[in-house]
């Protein structure tokens, strides 16, 4: 990804995609909850990764386990 900040909270997303080898980031094994990508602003889609904290918070707030 081109930006290192989460498009939802603005904190560093800690994305490791493409840095230490192919498919090494946590996001490659994560099952993202349906609907979370709807929260990403259009101009950030495909450019900024959602951070793990926002994924976990979304699950907590929406009663989703995976």
PyMOL commands that set and color helices and strands:
alter all, ss='L'
color gray80, all
select helices_A, chain A and resi 26-28+36-39+42-44+52-62
alter helices_A, ss='H'
color red, helices_A
deselect
rebuild
show_as cartoon
